[in-house]
Amino acid sequence: MDKLQSFHIEGFQKDLIAWFQLEQRSLPWRENKDPYRIWVSEIMLQQTRVDTVIPYFHRFMERFPTVDALAEADEEDILKAWEGLGYYSRVRNLQTAVREVKEKYSSVVPPDPDAFAGLKGVGPYTRGAVMSIAYNIPEPAVDGNVMRVISRVLAIDEDIAKPRARKIFEEAIRKMISKDNPSDFNQALMELGALICIPSKPACLLCPVQEYCEAFHTGTQSSYPVKSKKSKPKPVRMGAAVIKDEEGRFYINKRKSEGLLANLWEFPNCEIVPGPAAKEQLEGYLQEEYGLQVDLEVCEESVTHVFSHIKWDISLFTGSVKKGQSTSLAKVTEEEMQRYAFPVSHQKISRIAAELAEDALNQ
């Protein structure tokens, strides 16, 4: 890369690593170099804030402390442990990969970048992060934080939303990375992006590599990274039915094994047309799909959940089954329902339903 021809790489490495060793946060996955723990943490940290991940990481490692423990676990258990973190394909892919590690590598995460990259769900970033942090192998680990830092340091004008951008940043990191201490180097870049070189109003006066940063010297920090805007998520109107049988048990449905929120549990729901016909539309769906005749009442509460590509606006309805039996829906008590893994949107629905039931008892 031309921008690195006159760049003081050794000085940059030295100052960055020295700052990290002095200022790094105390995080549970930094307690040791166990590659399995580091791998789990990196999967959890994708699209998720550190503060959110920490309690999940503790609980997950208590439940599945080793490669063998996760490989042998029931999928329902791992989905329940992951409940609330979202992007559930991450943990399903992780378990598939861990099972291969157990069978093919005697339960040892392979210290070989190519072998590790061949596992399910291991992309270029995860490969670089685990190999460098756990095994001190000088592999680039390029995530959003790293691209932001390096785009400012080197004034890279490439649109980071485009796939080809990652290759440009990986090439830069391969030339910049410390061969003696790639573990601290990569972690330092991530930490700098998380704490100092933040998206808006970076704390440049506190930056340990300020003197190497072209954007700082030209006053163009706010211009980097270059990123095209994403299109807005498509709105989808949904109706969800919180219905009970004559014994007060809730009807819940397990989603398909593929696609969005695969294998998670939910209250019966379908797309609806907003307005007076929504109630009849949902009742008709329950009759046609599950053979249940239900009288529904609309609730004032609603739930909104935004994915990367769609936005669910969910209207809630409550009721009880008047006639019919369903073999495809499970019937569970409120206590039993706690053992099932629900997506965040349906966790909210469950809490609203519990509040409505409590209000009804108090009236």
C-alpha positions as CSV (number, residue, x, y, z in Angstrom):
1,M,0.0,0.0,0.0
2,D,1.4,3.3,-1.1
3,K,0.3,5.2,2.0
4,L,2.6,3.0,4.1
5,Q,5.8,3.8,2.2
6,S,6.7,6.7,4.5
7,F,4.7,5.6,7.5
8,H,6.7,5.0,10.7
9,I,5.4,1.5,11.4
10,E,7.7,0.6,14.3
11,G,6.9,3.7,16.2
12,F,3.2,3.2,15.6
13,Q,3.4,-0.4,16.9
14,K,5.4,0.6,20.0
15,D,3.2,3.5,21.1
16,L,-0.1,1.6,20.4
17,I,0.9,-1.5,22.3
18,A,2.4,0.5,25.2
19,W,-0.9,2.3,25.6
20,F,-2.9,-0.9,25.4
21,Q,-0.8,-2.6,28.1
22,L,-1.4,0.3,30.4
23,E,-5.0,1.2,29.7
24,Q,-6.7,-2.0,28.5
25,R,-10.1,-2.8,30.1
26,S,-10.4,-5.8,32.4
27,L,-12.6,-8.2,30.4
28,P,-13.4,-11.8,31.3
29,W,-12.1,-13.2,28.0
30,R,-8.8,-11.6,28.6
31,E,-8.1,-13.5,31.8
32,N,-6.2,-16.1,29.9
33,K,-5.3,-17.2,26.3
34,D,-7.8,-20.1,26.1
35,P,-8.7,-20.1,22.4
36,Y,-12.1,-21.5,23.0
37,R,-13.0,-18.7,25.5
38,I,-11.6,-16.1,23.0
39,W,-13.6,-17.7,20.2
40,V,-16.8,-17.6,22.1
41,S,-16.3,-14.0,23.1
42,E,-15.6,-12.9,19.5
43,I,-18.7,-14.6,18.2
44,M,-20.8,-12.9,21.0
45,L,-19.2,-9.5,20.3
46,Q,-20.3,-9.5,16.7
47,Q,-23.0,-6.8,16.3
48,T,-23.2,-6.6,20.2
49,R,-21.9,-4.1,22.8
50,V,-19.2,-5.2,25.3
51,D,-21.3,-4.3,28.3
52,T,-24.2,-6.4,27.0
53,V,-21.9,-9.4,26.2
54,I,-20.1,-9.6,29.6
55,P,-23.0,-11.2,31.7
56,Y,-23.9,-13.5,28.8
57,F,-20.3,-14.6,28.5
58,H,-20.1,-15.4,32.2
59,R,-23.3,-17.5,32.1
60,F,-22.4,-19.2,28.8
61,M,-18.9,-20.2,30.1
62,E,-20.4,-21.5,33.3
63,R,-22.8,-23.7,31.4
64,F,-20.4,-24.7,28.5
65,P,-16.9,-24.2,29.9
66,T,-15.1,-26.4,27.3
67,V,-15.2,-27.4,23.7
68,D,-16.6,-30.8,24.7
69,A,-19.4,-29.3,26.9
70,L,-20.7,-27.1,24.0
71,A,-20.2,-29.9,21.4
72,E,-22.4,-32.3,23.5
73,A,-25.0,-29.7,24.5
74,D,-28.6,-29.8,23.3
75,E,-29.5,-27.1,20.8
76,E,-32.4,-26.0,23.0
77,D,-30.0,-25.4,25.8
78,I,-27.6,-23.3,23.9
79,L,-30.4,-21.2,22.3
80,K,-31.8,-20.5,25.8
81,A,-28.3,-19.5,27.0
82,W,-28.0,-17.2,24.0
83,E,-31.6,-15.8,24.4
84,G,-31.6,-12.0,24.0
85,L,-28.2,-11.7,22.2
86,G,-29.9,-12.1,18.8
87,Y,-28.3,-13.2,15.5
88,Y,-28.9,-16.8,16.6
89,S,-27.2,-18.3,13.6
90,R,-24.0,-17.3,15.3
91,V,-24.4,-19.8,18.2
92,R,-25.7,-22.6,15.9
93,N,-22.7,-22.2,13.6
94,L,-20.4,-22.1,16.7
95,Q,-21.8,-25.4,18.0
96,T,-21.4,-27.0,14.5
97,A,-17.8,-25.8,14.4
98,V,-17.0,-26.9,17.9
99,R,-18.3,-30.4,17.1
100,E,-15.9,-30.5,14.2
101,V,-13.1,-29.4,16.5
102,K,-13.9,-32.2,18.9
103,E,-14.1,-34.8,16.2
104,K,-11.3,-33.7,13.9
105,Y,-8.8,-31.9,16.2
106,S,-9.3,-33.8,19.5
107,S,-11.1,-30.9,21.1
108,V,-8.2,-28.5,20.6
109,V,-8.9,-25.3,18.6
110,P,-6.4,-25.7,15.7
111,P,-3.5,-23.2,15.8
112,D,-3.6,-23.0,12.1
113,P,-5.3,-20.1,10.4
114,D,-6.4,-22.1,7.3
115,A,-7.7,-25.0,9.4
116,F,-9.6,-22.7,11.7
117,A,-11.0,-20.7,8.8
118,G,-12.5,-23.9,7.4
119,L,-14.8,-24.2,10.4
120,K,-18.5,-23.2,10.2
121,G,-19.1,-19.5,10.8
122,V,-15.4,-18.6,11.0
123,G,-14.9,-15.5,8.7
124,P,-11.8,-13.5,8.1
125,Y,-12.3,-11.4,11.3
126,T,-12.9,-14.3,13.6
127,R,-9.9,-16.1,12.1
128,G,-7.6,-13.2,12.7
129,A,-8.8,-12.4,16.1
130,V,-8.6,-15.9,17.6
131,M,-5.3,-16.8,15.8
132,S,-3.6,-13.6,16.9
133,I,-5.0,-13.2,20.4
134,A,-4.8,-16.9,21.5
135,Y,-1.8,-18.1,19.5
136,N,0.1,-14.9,18.7
137,I,0.0,-15.5,15.0
138,P,0.3,-12.3,13.0
139,E,-3.1,-12.4,11.2
140,P,-5.1,-9.2,10.6
141,A,-8.4,-8.9,12.5
142,V,-10.4,-6.2,10.7
143,D,-13.7,-5.2,12.2
144,G,-15.6,-1.9,12.2
145,N,-13.5,-0.4,15.0
146,V,-10.2,-1.3,13.2
147,M,-11.4,0.1,9.8
148,R,-12.4,3.3,11.5
149,V,-9.0,3.7,13.2
150,I,-6.9,2.8,10.1
151,S,-9.1,4.8,7.7
152,R,-8.3,7.9,9.9
153,V,-4.6,7.1,10.5
154,L,-3.9,6.5,6.8
155,A,-6.7,8.7,5.3
156,I,-8.2,5.8,3.3
157,D,-11.1,7.0,1.2
158,E,-12.5,3.6,0.4
159,D,-16.2,3.1,1.2
160,I,-16.1,0.6,4.1
161,A,-19.6,-0.6,3.2
162,K,-18.2,-2.2,0.0
163,P,-16.9,-5.8,0.2
164,R,-13.6,-4.9,-1.5
165,A,-12.7,-2.4,1.4
166,R,-12.0,-5.2,3.8
167,K,-9.2,-6.5,1.6
168,I,-7.6,-3.1,1.5
169,F,-7.6,-2.8,5.3
170,E,-6.4,-6.4,5.7
171,E,-3.5,-5.6,3.4
172,A,-2.6,-2.6,5.5
173,I,-2.8,-4.4,8.8
174,R,-0.6,-7.3,7.4
175,K,2.1,-4.6,6.9
176,M,1.5,-2.7,10.1
177,I,1.0,-5.6,12.6
178,S,3.7,-6.4,15.2
179,K,5.3,-9.7,14.4
180,D,6.6,-9.9,17.9
181,N,3.3,-9.2,19.7
182,P,0.4,-9.5,17.2
183,S,-2.0,-10.4,20.1
184,D,-1.6,-7.0,21.8
185,F,-1.4,-5.1,18.5
186,N,-4.8,-6.4,17.3
187,Q,-6.4,-6.0,20.6
188,A,-5.0,-2.5,20.9
189,L,-6.5,-1.4,17.6
190,M,-9.9,-2.8,18.6
191,E,-9.6,-1.1,22.0
192,L,-8.6,2.2,20.5
193,G,-11.6,2.2,18.2
194,A,-13.9,1.4,21.1
195,L,-12.6,3.9,23.6
196,I,-10.8,6.7,21.8
197,C,-11.2,6.7,18.0
198,I,-15.0,6.5,18.3
199,P,-17.4,7.3,15.4
200,S,-18.3,10.8,16.4
201,K,-16.1,13.3,18.3
202,P,-13.0,11.1,18.7
203,A,-10.9,11.9,21.7
204,C,-7.9,12.8,19.6
205,L,-6.0,14.6,22.4
206,L,-6.0,11.4,24.3
207,C,-4.9,9.2,21.4
208,P,-1.6,7.4,21.8
209,V,-0.9,7.4,18.1
210,Q,-2.1,10.9,17.4
211,E,1.3,11.8,15.8
212,Y,0.9,9.1,13.1
213,C,-2.7,10.1,12.2
214,E,-3.1,11.8,8.9
215,A,-6.8,12.7,9.6
216,F,-5.8,14.4,12.8
217,H,-3.1,16.5,11.2
218,T,-5.5,17.6,8.4
219,G,-8.5,18.1,10.7
220,T,-10.6,15.6,8.7
221,Q,-11.4,13.1,11.4
222,S,-15.2,13.5,10.8
223,S,-14.7,12.6,7.2
224,Y,-13.6,9.0,8.0
225,P,-14.5,6.3,7.6
226,V,-16.2,6.8,4.3
227,K,-19.4,4.8,4.4
228,S,-22.5,4.8,2.2
229,K,-25.9,4.9,3.9
230,K,-27.8,1.7,4.4
231,S,-31.4,1.4,3.1
232,K,-34.1,1.6,5.8
233,P,-35.5,-1.7,7.0
234,K,-38.7,-2.7,5.3
235,P,-41.7,-2.3,7.7
236,V,-43.8,-5.4,8.2
237,R,-47.1,-5.4,10.2
238,M,-47.7,-8.5,12.3
239,G,-50.4,-9.8,14.6
240,A,-49.4,-12.1,17.5
241,A,-51.9,-14.1,19.5
242,V,-51.4,-14.8,23.2
243,I,-53.9,-17.6,23.6
244,K,-54.6,-20.2,26.4
245,D,-56.4,-23.5,26.7
246,E,-59.0,-24.3,29.3
247,E,-56.2,-25.1,31.8
248,G,-54.5,-21.8,31.4
249,R,-51.6,-23.1,29.4
250,F,-50.1,-20.9,26.6
251,Y,-49.9,-22.0,23.0
252,I,-46.4,-21.5,21.5
253,N,-44.9,-22.3,18.2
254,K,-41.4,-23.4,17.2
255,R,-40.0,-21.6,14.1
256,K,-38.6,-23.5,11.2
257,S,-35.1,-24.9,11.3
258,E,-33.9,-22.5,8.6
259,G,-34.2,-18.8,8.0
260,L,-34.8,-15.9,10.4
261,L,-34.7,-16.8,14.1
262,A,-34.5,-20.5,13.2
263,N,-35.7,-23.0,15.9
264,L,-36.7,-20.3,18.4
265,W,-40.1,-20.3,20.0
266,E,-42.8,-17.7,19.6
267,F,-46.5,-16.9,20.0
268,P,-48.6,-17.8,16.9
269,N,-48.4,-14.8,14.5
270,C,-48.9,-13.8,10.9
271,E,-48.7,-10.7,8.7
272,I,-51.8,-8.5,8.9
273,V,-53.4,-5.5,7.3
274,P,-53.7,-2.8,10.0
275,G,-57.2,-1.8,10.9
276,P,-60.5,-3.3,12.0
277,A,-60.0,-6.5,9.9
278,A,-56.7,-7.4,11.7
279,K,-58.5,-9.3,14.4
280,E,-60.6,-11.4,12.0
281,Q,-57.5,-12.0,9.8
282,L,-55.5,-13.4,12.8
283,E,-58.4,-15.5,13.9
284,G,-58.7,-16.9,10.4
285,Y,-55.0,-17.7,10.3
286,L,-55.2,-19.6,13.6
287,Q,-58.2,-21.6,12.3
288,E,-56.6,-22.4,8.9
289,E,-53.0,-23.0,10.1
290,Y,-53.6,-24.7,13.5
291,G,-57.3,-25.8,13.5
292,L,-58.1,-23.5,16.5
293,Q,-61.2,-21.5,16.9
294,V,-60.3,-18.5,19.0
295,D,-62.1,-15.3,20.1
296,L,-59.5,-12.6,20.2
297,E,-59.4,-9.2,21.9
298,V,-57.0,-6.5,20.7
299,C,-54.5,-5.1,23.2
300,E,-53.5,-1.5,23.4
301,E,-49.8,-2.6,23.7
302,S,-47.7,-3.3,20.7
303,V,-44.1,-4.4,20.1
304,T,-41.6,-3.1,17.6
305,H,-38.4,-4.9,16.7
306,V,-35.9,-3.8,14.1
307,F,-33.7,-6.3,12.1
308,S,-31.0,-5.2,9.6
309,H,-33.5,-5.6,6.7
310,I,-37.0,-5.6,8.2
311,K,-38.9,-3.9,11.0
312,W,-41.6,-5.8,12.8
313,D,-44.5,-3.8,14.1
314,I,-46.5,-6.4,16.1
315,S,-50.0,-5.8,17.3
316,L,-51.0,-8.0,20.2
317,F,-54.2,-10.0,20.7
318,T,-55.3,-12.2,23.6
319,G,-57.9,-14.9,23.9
320,S,-58.7,-18.5,24.7
321,V,-59.4,-21.5,22.5
322,K,-63.1,-22.2,22.1
323,K,-62.8,-25.2,19.9
324,G,-60.2,-27.4,18.2
325,Q,-56.8,-29.1,18.9
326,S,-53.4,-28.4,17.4
327,T,-50.7,-30.9,17.1
328,S,-48.1,-28.4,15.8
329,L,-48.3,-26.0,18.8
330,A,-46.9,-26.7,22.2
331,K,-48.9,-26.0,25.3
332,V,-46.9,-24.7,28.3
333,T,-47.5,-23.1,31.7
334,E,-46.0,-19.7,32.4
335,E,-43.3,-21.4,34.5
336,E,-42.5,-24.0,31.8
337,M,-42.3,-21.2,29.2
338,Q,-39.1,-19.9,31.0
339,R,-37.2,-22.9,29.7
340,Y,-37.8,-22.1,26.1
341,A,-35.7,-19.7,24.0
342,F,-37.7,-16.8,22.6
343,P,-36.5,-14.0,20.3
344,V,-36.4,-10.5,22.0
345,S,-39.7,-9.5,20.4
346,H,-41.6,-12.4,21.8
347,Q,-39.9,-12.1,25.2
348,K,-41.5,-8.6,25.3
349,I,-44.8,-10.1,24.3
350,S,-44.5,-12.6,27.1
351,R,-43.9,-9.9,29.7
352,I,-46.8,-7.8,28.4
353,A,-49.1,-10.9,28.6
354,A,-48.0,-11.5,32.2
355,E,-48.7,-7.9,33.2
356,L,-52.1,-8.1,31.6
357,A,-52.9,-11.3,33.5
358,E,-51.8,-9.7,36.7
359,D,-53.9,-6.6,36.1
360,A,-56.9,-8.8,35.4
361,L,-56.5,-10.6,38.7
362,N,-56.2,-7.3,40.6
363,Q,-59.4,-5.9,39.2
